[in-house]
């Protein structure tokens, strides 16, 4: 599904949507955790002109995930006919933020502690955290962006992985979370990339250029000291080792496998930015482990990308025609989605590793033996039963507790005689499990690896297909639901015909052959776990334990064979959590006419009955009658009820209700018009269930409808569709819609307005006698207002909006090329004038900040330099007014500066560092001059000291500083 793109301004206000884009590319990368979105759009398409005002693009992808991308730092390319847009995901705040050096922390801290230091002030927070139990001591001597520092931390926490996600309401981001995983993705047993089916080619490359069997780690030396090594560390784990005093860490296994000379290792030096021996050793060990194997890569060409794949997933790659046959596991490192043309979507695979075939070694040996016999064809019999004696034997596993598997020769049709399976029955159904967690194994047979010619029986089939942990005992007929394995060997070649030999003598009886290998015993146990990737280490039980929502039930099957060997296998199923209620679906098509139902019991008649009683609390002294009474006795009371007669002959009556207890004329309450009553009689008309629907008085022999003055009403509860009234006084009005209109005078101008309030308040207005009109809207998310100069609303005079993201006011319109805008947000003030060619102008806090005149601190000077003196004229000082920085004073060397040397005098603090590299000529002692460079990191660099040629600067030389420049961020 091709998503709609929402175009948004600096304060995340949507200004339009875009659907007619193409050549789109949404790249999601597992290693960086980031993503990009590029697309093209024709200039003639609707809203294409809004791209110049767009700062963010948001959408929901084909799986409903929310994405928001930034155009900051990315130019909009264009040619004669189209725009080309390149965006980055919303982590731009982490890219723009700079982290300073981190000294070694005194104690281990969890990842979330370090993450919050990096993300402070950006709005990002931790969501899922699969490494919350880990703590590390870290140090970083270099500077880096917040995003790079987070990636460095992930490496320190056992190469954890990150996924940046935004949560949106409508088109606004309401939350930004970073999900931390031990490893993203999952094992996809349902996805197999098979050569000849979804795979068109597999190419293997081996690179040994970076392979090493010994590495010497070299740390960064402190100023004036020698390089750092781990000479004081002794280590030996059987493979990797080093001795005290040695600088190389070595691998015995890699040396034996790859080095030709037993006495010579393949060595290399490796630099790492630390002066700590322990840190240097740990990082060198990790580097050597990475380089003791050659880099093996497999290039896999696909016909199409499975739309269900996620980055980080592991899939199987199979090539039965490869020599030898190739079984690989590969990880999805990157997915490049094209929404406008899904066939162009691509996936990048990496982390390839060769895996062993899942066929047991004994079965392989048996297969090799069978392949050498031309006349014998192995077949696999599988039967199910109710007990270990074979009772209730069946080919279907439905409802069966035991299974028997038997390999036979030249008998493809399985036997249904329990005697053929004696001793082979294994219990496959445990004790009563948790409701809803039953899982089943499906088995099918086929002619090809992709499931061609699929059948329930193995007769003549070369492949067996298995599907595990299924929710229904009824096996699927879709070949893609199974994992296929070669189960039948090829026929051996015929040997050359030999000469006929003479009959041989009868030989002696041979020795007893070796006992065959069978299953001697089996054991199935269970254990609950919070993880589903590796078997738990707790206590296994024969009973199925209780499993919580989103937890896993592990099953361990232990088989003991008659030759004394054992095998252990595991399977796992997940207990799902209750899902949220889905949205109400669209009405389905009208179904076919159902069979005739039983005769229904309907209502035959409804009759009002009356009772004249001597008591106001009960019915006594009278009888129920359908005649409407005309009671004039003040000591008598009229009761009323409804008698309902049904079509099956039964009846029911409503609870009696007292009508009145007064003399003279009284209101009659009934469904039908009363008859035989006097002029002036009142009648309250009701529906079948007793609700009053009208008030009438008999006048001139006819019932005439009446109204009741509102001033006489004192209503406790009123259900109404429409109320027309001058004033309503109430404490609470719920679920109501208020519409009001009128004139409002403001100075010499009269406004005609219509106000509508239904949760969101909207006021439309126009100036009397003038075409100017407008609209004001107030909602929980903010307020907007707009004014037009014409009745057709084509020409905008002004508009403004206010919300959580800030305040924006505009006059004119982009279409008329006279739009002038200003926006205030927590980030600053943004301005745009379409009449000027300079685009958006931003004014931020750093454009207005001030740093008072401040003397250089002692820590700013580099070794060999200090202030010339502390007097007003020569003490080095800095100040900042808005973006203008001024440096004054003089510095002197405490050691001689050699002729032609380039040295750093001091380093300026953040806040007074230049926006761009500054170069200027400064005065030195006497007639000497020098070139002063100030780079964007604040380093003040002296070079070219001298008059007509470069000369030395002696101790105490006067190095004047007098410079002004524009400050950076």
N, C-alpha and C positions, 0 to 999 in steps of 0.2 A: 504494500500500500504506500503510495506516494504522499508524504505528510505535507501539510500546509506550513509555510514559514511565516512566523510573526516578526515583523520589522519593528524595532523598538529604539527609542531615543536614549539620551544619556541617563535619564532617571527611570528607565525601563518602562516608559509609556508606549503602548502599541500605537503605531501610526498607520498600519496597513498590513495586509497579508499578501503572500506571493505563492502562486501555484504553478505558473508556466515557466519553471526552470528546467535545465537539462544538464548533461555531462556532470552530474553531481557525484561527489565522492566523500563518503563518511568513513574515515579511517579510525579504528579503535585499536590501540597498541597495549599489549599486556605488560611489557617491561617498564614503560614510562608511566602507565596509568592514565595517559592523556589521550586526547582525540582531536581531529581536525575535521572541518566540513567545508568543501569547496563546491562551487556551482557556477553555472553561466545562465544568463537571461538576456533575451533580445530587448533592445532599447525601446521597442514599440509596445512591449507588454505592459499591462496594467500595473501601476505602482512601481515600475522600474525607476522612475525619477526619484522615488523616496529613498533610494539606496544612499544618496549623498548625505542624507540626514540620519541614516541608520548607524547605531553604535553596537547594538546587540541583535542576534537572531536566535529565536527559540522555536522548538517544535517537539512533537512526540513521535518517536520512531515506530516502525512496524510492529514492535512488541509492547508499545505503550510507555516506554521509558522516556523521561523528560530530559531534554538537552538544551543548553544555552551556550551560545558561542559569541566571542567578542571580535570586533573588527579593529580594536586598538592595535597600532603598530603594523597593520596590514593595509597596503594600498589597494584601492579598487582599480584593477586594470580595465581598459576599454579599447575597443577599436571602432570602426565605422558603424557596426551593427549591434554590438553586444557589450555587456559588462561581464567581467570575470572576477568573482568574489572568493577570497581566501580568508578563513576564520580559524580561530583557536578556541578550545573549550574554556570554561569560565574560570580556570585556575590562573588567570592573568595576574590576580592580586599576589599570588605566591611567586610569580616570575618577577614582578616589579619590586618585591620586598627583598632587601639585602641583609644577610646575617653576618655578623662579625666573627672573629675567631672565638672558639670555645676552649677555655682551659679545661684540663681534666677534671671531671666532676668527682667530688669526694666520696660518693656512694652510688651504687647502681640505682637507676630510675627506670620506670616502665616507659614504653614507647609513647603513650599518650602524654606524659609529662614533657618530653622533648618536642612532640608535635605541637602542643599548645604554645611553646616558646616560639616556634616558627610561624604559626598561623595567627598569633595574637593580632587583633585588630582587622583581620581579613574576613571574619564571619564564618570561616571553615571550622568544623568540629568533627570529632570522631563519631562514626556510626557503628557498623559492625567492627569488632576487634577480636580477631582470632589469636592474637599474641599478647593478650592482656596479662597472662601469667609470666611473661618474660621481663627481665630487667637487665640493663647493661650500663657499664661505665664507658663514656665516650669522651673524645677530645678531637677538636678540629683546629688546626693551626692556620688554615687558609680561610678566606672569605668566600661566600657563595650566596646565590639567591636562595630564598626560602624553599622553593621547589627542589632545587638541587640538594640542599641540606636534608630535606625529607627523604630523598632517594638514597643519600649516604646513610641515613639512619636505618632505612629498610634493609640495606646490605648488612649493617651491623647486627640487626635482629634476624639473623639466619636467612637473609635474602627474601624477606617477606614481600608481598605485593600489594599495590594500592589501586583503588578504583574511585575516581572522583564523580560524585553524583549530585544533582540538584533536584529539589522537590518544588514543584510549581503548583500554584493555584490559578486557574485560567492561564494567563501568559506571564504571571509574575513569579519570581523565585521567592519562596518563603523560607527555604532552608538549604544549606550547603553542607554536605557530609562527605567525609573521606572514609571509605570502608577498607579495613586492613585485613588481609588474608594471609595464612601461611602459604597458600598457593591458590591462585584463582583457577576456576574451571573445575571439571570433574571427568572421571573416566567415562567415556561414551561407548559402552559396549554395543549400543544400538547403531553406531556409525562405523561402517567398514568401507575403506577406499580400496577397491579391488581392481587390479589391472585387467583391462578388457571390458570393464563395466563403467565405473566412474573415473578411473585412472587411465590416461592415454600413454603415459611414459614415466619411468623411474630411472634416474641417473645417479650413480654413486660417485662421490669424490672423496679422496683421502689427502689431508694436508698435514705434513709432519714438520713444517718449517718452524713452528713455535714450540715443538715438543722439547722438553728438558727433563733430565733425571736428577739434577741438583741445582739449587738456586741459593745465592747469597743475598739476603735482604740488606739494603743500605738505607739507614735512616738519615733524616735531615740534621746536620750538625748545628749546634748553637754557635753563635758568632764567635770566631776565634778558636773553636774546638775542632777535633777530628770527626770524621764521619762516624755514625752510630752503627754498631753491629750487635748481634745477640750472643756474644762470646761467653757470657756468664750462664747461659741456659744449656741444660743437658736434657735430651728427649729421645725416646725410642718406643714406638708402638708396634714393633715387629716389621713394619714396612718403612715408615719415615723415621729418620734419626739424625741427631747431631750430637757432638761431644763438646764438653767445656773447652773454650779456647778456639773452637772451629767457627768459621763464618758461613760455611755451606750447610744447608739442610738437604739431605739426600733421600732417595727412594730405592730400596733394595729390589722390589718387584719390577719397577720400570727399568732399572739398570740391567737386570737379567734378561728382560724381554727385548730391549731396544739397543743396548750398547754392544758393539762388536768386541771391544777390548775390556776385559774384566777389570783392569786396573784404572781405566779412564772413564769418568762420568761425563755426560753431556751437560756442561755447566753454563750458568748465566748469572749476571748481576741484575738485581731488581730494586728500583728506588721507591721508597714510600715516605710520605711527609709526616714523620714523627721522630721524637728523640727518646721515646720510651721503648726499652728492649722487649718487654712483654708484648706490647702492642705490635712491634715490628715482627716478632716471631710468629704470632698468631696470623697476621696478614700474609707473611711469607709462606706459612704452611697451607693456607687457603689457595694462594697463587700456584704453588707447586702441585697441589692436588688437581688443579684445573689443567696443568700443562703436561702431566705425565702420560697422557693419552693423545694420540693423533686426533685431529679434528675430522670427523667423518660426517659428511652431509649427503642427504638424498634430496634431489630435486624431483618434486611430484607435480605433474601436470594433470589438472582436473577438467572434466567436461563441464561441471557446474558446481557451485558452492551450496552445501546443505544449509537451508535457511534457518535450521534449528541450532547451528553451531554457535558457540560463544567463545570469546577469546579466553585462552587458558585451558580449553578442553583438550583431552587426550583421545586420539582416535587410532584405529588400527589401519595399517597399510599392508596389503597382501598381494604378492605376485607369485602365483604358482608356476609361471613359465620362466621366472628368473633362475639362473643357474649359479649356485643351488637355490631352491625356493626361498623366498625372502618374506619374513614376518617382522614388521616394524611397528613401533609405537611412535607417534608424532604428536607434538603439541601445536595448537593453533596460537601463533604469536601475534597475528594481526589479521583483522577483517576489514576489507574495503567494500562498503555497501554502496550500491547505486540504486536509489529508490525509483528514479525515472525509467531505468532500463535494468531490471534485476539480473538479466543474463550477463551483464558486465561486472557483477560483483566478484571479488577475488578474495582469496585467503592465503596467508603466508604461514607455512609450517616450519617448525624447527625442533630442536631438542630430540632428534631422531635417536632411537635406540633399537638394537636388534633384540627380539624376544624369542624364546624357545617355543616350539610348537606345543600345544596343550595336550598332545597325545602322549600317554604314559610310555616309558621306555620299554616296558614288557609288551605293550600293544605294538610298538614299532618293530620289536624283534619278531613277534608273531606275524606281523604284516610282511616283513622281509621273507620269512619262511613261506608264507602263502603265495607271495609273488613268484617264487621259484617253481610252484606247482601249477602246471597249466590246467589240469583237469579238475582242481578243487577250487570251489568258490565259497569263501566264508560268508556267513549271514549272521545277523544279530537278532536273537529272539528276546523280546521284552514283554512280560506279562505282569498283571496286577491281581491281587487277591485280598480276601478279607482277613486271613490269618497266615501263620507260617507253615500251614499244611496245604495251602493252595486252594482252599475252599472259596467258591465264588470267583474262580479264575476268569479274567476278562482282558481284552486288549485295550480298554479304556481305564485311565487312572481315577475316574470320577468315583468318589466315595470309598476308594480302596486304601488300605493301610499298609500293604506289603507290596514289594516289587522284586522280581527276579529277572536277571540278565544272563543270557547264555549264548555263547558263540558255537555255531554248528557249521558243518561242511556240506555243501551241495543240498541244503534243505532250506530254501528261501522262505517258505511259508511257516510261520511259528506254530508250534503245537499248542493245543488247549488242554493237554493232559497234565494234571498236577504232578504225576509221577516223573515227568521229564524235567522237573525243576526242584527235585528233592535236595535240600541242603543249600539252596541258592536264595531262599526268601529273606529279604532284608526289610525291616520296618522303616517306612519312609514317612509316616505320619505320626507326629508326637502326640502328647496329651493335649487336652482341650486348650486352645490358644485364646488370646484376647480377641473378642469379637471384631471381625472386620480385617484381621491381619493374615488370613490364610493366603499362602502363596503356592504357585504351581509351576511345574517344569513342563514345557512343551517339547516334543521331539518329532521331527519330520525327516524324510529322505528325499534326495533329488539327484538329477543327472549332472548338474553343473554347480559351480561354486556360488552362483547367484540365485540358486533355487529353482532352476528350470526343470520341468517334469516332476514337481513336488508330489509326494505320496506319503500315506501313513505307513507303508510297508517297505522294508529294505530290499525287496526282491529286485535284483538287477541295478540297484542304485549305487553310485560311486561316492556320494556325499551324505553326511549326516548333519542335520541342523538342530541346534539347541537354543532354547529361550528360557531364561530363569526368572524367578520371582514374579510370576504373572498372577493377576488377581482373579482369574477364572479358569476352571478346569478344561473349558472348551478351547482347543488349540486353534490358533489363527491360521487362515489359509493364505496369508500374505507372506511371500518369501522374505521380504525385508525385515520381518519381525524376528528372524532367526540368525544365529551365528553359524556359518557353514564350515565344516571340516572334511578333509579327504578321509574316507573311511574304508575304501576298497582299493587294494593294490592292483597294478597292471598285470596282465598275463605275462609270464616269462617267455623268452624266445625258445623255439624248438631247437634241440640239439641235432647235430649231424647223425644220420642213420649209421649204426655200426654193423659189423659183420655178425652173422648168426653164430653164437657160441655153442660149444658142446654142452649137453646136459650135465649139470654139476651134481656131485653126490649130496645126499641129504646132510645138512650141517647139524652140529650139536645145538641143543637148546641154548639160546643166548641168555645173558644175565638179565635180571629184572630191571626194567627201565626206571628212570628217575620219576618220583612222584610229581604229578602236575601241580601247578601253583593255583590255588583257589583262595577264596575269602574264608578265613577261619572265624572271624568275629567282627562285629561293628558296634560303634557307640556314637550316639547323637546327643549333644549337649547344647545349652543355650546360655546367652548372656546379653543383658541390656547395656547400651553404651550411648554416650552423647556424640560419638564420632562414627562416621561411616566409611572411612578410608583405610584404616588398618585395624586388625583384630584387637579387642580389648585384652588387658592383662589381668583382669579380676578372676573371680571364681565362676567356673562353668557349672551349670546345674542341668539335671535331666528334665526338670519341669520348665515350661515356658514362663519367664518372669513378666511382671507388669512393665509395660513400656509407655513412657510419657509421650505427649505430643512433640513432634519434630525430633524424637530420639530414634535409635536404631536397635533392631533385634538381630543379633548375630547367631548363626547356626554353625557348629563345628561337627564335622563328620570324620570319625577316625575308623579306618579299615585296617584290620590285621590279617595278613596273608599266611597261608600254610607254610611258606618258606621262611617265616620269621620276620619278614619285612613289614613295615607299616607306612600308611600314607594318611595325611591330614588335609582336609579341604574346608574352606569357609564359604559361607554365603551370607548376605546381609539384606534386610528389608527395612524401610523407614516408616515410622508411624506418623501419618500426616496430621496436621492441625485442622481444626474446623475452619473452613474458608468463609470469607465474607459473603453475605447474600449478594447474588448477582443482580444486575438491573433487570427490570421487567422486560421480557422479550416482546417482540412484535406479535400481534395476533396471528395464529396459524390459519392455514386455509381450511375452509369448511370440510369436515370429514364426511364420509359416505353415510347414507341413511342407515341408522341402526335398526335392530329388530324391534318389533312392536313391544312396548312395555306392558306391564300389568295395568289393569284399569285403575286409574287414579281415584282418590277420594276428594272430590271437590265440594265447594259450598253451594248448597241448593237454594237457601234463602236466609235473610237476616231480618229479624222482627224485633221491634222495641216492645217491652212489656212494662207495665206500671202496677204499683202496689200502694194502696192507701192504708197507712199504718197508724196505730194509736201511739207509737213510740218514735222518737227521733233517732234512736240508736239501733233498732232492730225492726224486722218486719213481723208484725203481729196484728191480729184482728182483721185481716183482709185476705184477698187472693190476688195472684198475678193475672193481669188482663192486658190485651192489646189495645183496649179502648183508652184514648187519652182522657184522663180525668179532668174535671173542672171543679176542683175542691175549693169550697168557701168556708170550711170549718177550721177555725184556728187551732183546734185541738188535734187535727189530723195532719199527717205528714206523708208526702208523696215520694216513693222510691222508684228508681228506674234501673233496668238492666237490658242487655242485648241477648236474644235467643238466636243461636246460629244452628241451622239444620244442614247436615252434610248429605252428599249423594248416596252414601252407604247406609242411610237411615239413622245414624247417630246424631246427637245434639250436644251443644255445650252452651253455657251461659256465662256472661261476664259478672264480675263482682257487683252487687247492688250498690247504687250511689244515691244519696239523699238529694232530691231535686229542690224542695223548698218546704218550709213549715210555716206558712202564712195564709191568711184568708184573702178572698177577693181574687182579682185577676193576677196572674203570675206568668212569668216567661215559660214557654214550652220549649224543651230541648229535644230535637228529633232529627232524623236523616231526611224524612219526607215532609211535605207540607201538611200541617194539621188541618183537619176538616171539622165542621160543626162547631166553630168557635165564634166568639163575639167580636164586634168592631173594636179596634184598639188593642187586640191581643198581641203580645210580644212573642216572637219565635226566634230562638237561637238555633241556627242550622249547623249540623255536625257531619263529619264523614263517618265511615263504617267503624272506625276505632275510637270515636268520641272527640275528635279535635273540632273546635268551633271554626266554621268557615264563613259565617255571615250572620247579620243581625237584621230582622225584619219586623214590621208592624202592619197589621191588617187594617187597610184604609180603603173605603169605598168597595169593600168586597175583594180587594187584591192585596197580596203580600208585597210591600214596598221596602226596598233595601234602605238601611239607615247608616249614619256615621255617628261616631262618639267623639266629642270634643276632647282634644289632647290634654286640656287643662284638668279634665276629670280623671285621667288615667294615672295610676300608680303601679307600674308594671315591674314585677320582680325579675322576669326573664322574657326577652323578646327576640324571636327569630324572624328576621325580615330580609327582603331582597333590596328594598329601596325605602329611604326615609326622607321626606321633604319637610323641612322644619326650619324655623328661624333660629332656634337655639336648642342644643342638647347638652344637658349637664349630667355628667357621669363620672364615676371614679376610674373605670377601665373599659375601653373599647378594643376588642381583640379581633384580628383577622379582617379588618375593615379597609375599605378603599375610600379616600376622601378626595373629592373634586370640588374645586372652588374657582370662581372667576369674578372679575370686576375691573375697576379702574383704580390706578394708583398715581397720585400727583406728586411729582418731584421737581420743585422749582417751577419753571414755565412749561414743563413737559408732562404730558399725561400718558401713562402706560396702560394699555389694555392687556390683562394677563389672564392665564388659565393655569391654576395650580393643581397638581395631582400628586397624592401621597399614598403609596402602597409599599412601605418599607424603604423604597428609593423615592426621594422627593424630586419632582420635575416641575419646573415653571417655564412655560413658553410665554413670550411677551412681544408686543409690537408698539411702536409709538403712534399715537392717534394722529391721523393726517399725514403720516410719513411712512415710506416703505421700510425703514429700518426695523429689524426684528431680531429676536435671539432666543436663547434657551439656556436655562440654568439647571444643573443636576447635582443633587447631594446624595451620597451613599456612604455606607460604612468604610469604603476604601478611599473616599476623598470627595472633592468638589470640582466641577468643571463649568465653564461658562463660555458662550460664543455669541458673537453679534454679526449679522449680515446687513449689507446696505441695500439689498433688493429682496423682493418678496419671494423670488425663486431660489434664494439661498445659494447663489453661485459666487458671490463676491464677499469674502470675509473682511470685516472691519478690524476686529480684534478677538482674541480668545485667551483664556487662562485656565490653568488646572492646578490643584493642590492635593497632595497625598503624602503617604509615608516616605516616598522617595524624594520629596522636595516640592518646589513651586516653580511653575513656568508661566510666562506671559508673552503673548505675541501680538503683532499688528500686521495687517496685510496678509498676503498668501504667496506661497512658492510659485503657484501657477501665474500670478501676475508679476513675479520677480520683484516684489516689494516687501517681502516677508522680513520682519525684524523680530528676533527672539532673544529672551534672556531666561536662564534657568538657574535656580538656586538649589543645591543639594548638599548633603554632608561632605561631598568631595570638593565643593567650591562653587564658583559661578561660571556658567558657560554662556557665551553670547554669539549671535550670528546675524549678519546683515547681508541679505541677498543682493543689495545694491553695491556691495564691495566685493573684491575678488579674493579675500583672504581666508574664507572658510570660517570654521568655528574658533573662537578665541576663549581660552580658559583662564580664570583667575582663581588661584588656590591659596591656601594658608601660607605656603612657602614663598608666594609672590609678595606677601605683606609682612613677613616676620622681620624682627629686628634683633641683632646681637650687639650689645654695647661694646665700647672699646675695651679690649681685654688683652693683657700681657701674655706673651708666649709662656706656657708652662715648661718646667725643666724636662718633662717627659717628651716634649715635641722635638727637642734637638737630637740630632744623630750624633754618634760617638765622634769626638774631635771638634765639636762646635758648641758655642754658647752665645749668650747675648753680649753685645759690645760693651755696654754698661747699662745701669738701671736708671739713667737720667731720662728726662722727658724726650730729648731729641733722639736718643739712640736705643732706647729699650724697644725691642720688637713687639708690635701690637697688631691686633686685627679687629675689625668691626664689620657689621653688615646692616644695611638699610634697604629693606625690600630685597631685590635681587643683586644689589651692588655691594661688592666686598672691597675693602681698602686695607692694604698692608703697609705699615710704616716701621721705621727703626733701622737697626744695623746688627749684623751677626759677625762674630770673629772666630777664626779657627784656633784651636788649642794645639794643633800639630801642623806642620808645614804641608801645604797642598802642592803636589808635584806639578811641573809644567805640563799642560795638555791633559790633566786629569779631569774626570767628570765625577762629581761627588754630590751626595744628597745632604743638604744643610739641615732640614727639619721636615716634619710631616704635619700638615694642617689638619685640624679636627673636622668631622662631618659638620656641614652647615656653612663652612667658608671655603669649601673646595670648588674649583671652577667647573662651569658647564662644559667648556671645551679647553683643550691644551692651550696654555698661555706661554708666549715667548716674548721677552723684553730685555733690553740692554740696561744694566745697572752700573752705578759708579763703585769702583773699588778704591783702595788706598792710592794716594797720589793721583797720577793720570791714568791709572789702570781702570779697565772696564771688564765686565764679564757678562755672559749670557745667562739669564735666569729663566729656567723652564719650570712651570708648575703644572703637573699632570692632574688628571681627573680624580686620582686617589689622594691628592693633596701633597705629593712629594715635591719639595722645593730643590731643584737640581742646578748646581753651578757647573759651568764649562767655559772654555775659551778665555781664561783669565789672562790679561796682559794689555799692552798698548798697541804696538804694531805687530807683535808676534806673541805667542802664548808663553807665559812665564810662570814661575812658582809664586804662590801666595804665602808669605811668611806667617809665623805665629803672631796673633794679635792684629792681623790685617783688618781694615775697615771694609766690610761688605754691606753697602747700603741697600735698603729695601724700600721702594716707593712705587706701588703698583695698585691699580684698580681693575676689576674685571666682573663679569656676570657669574653669579653663583649657580651651581647645579642643584639637583634635588638631594 
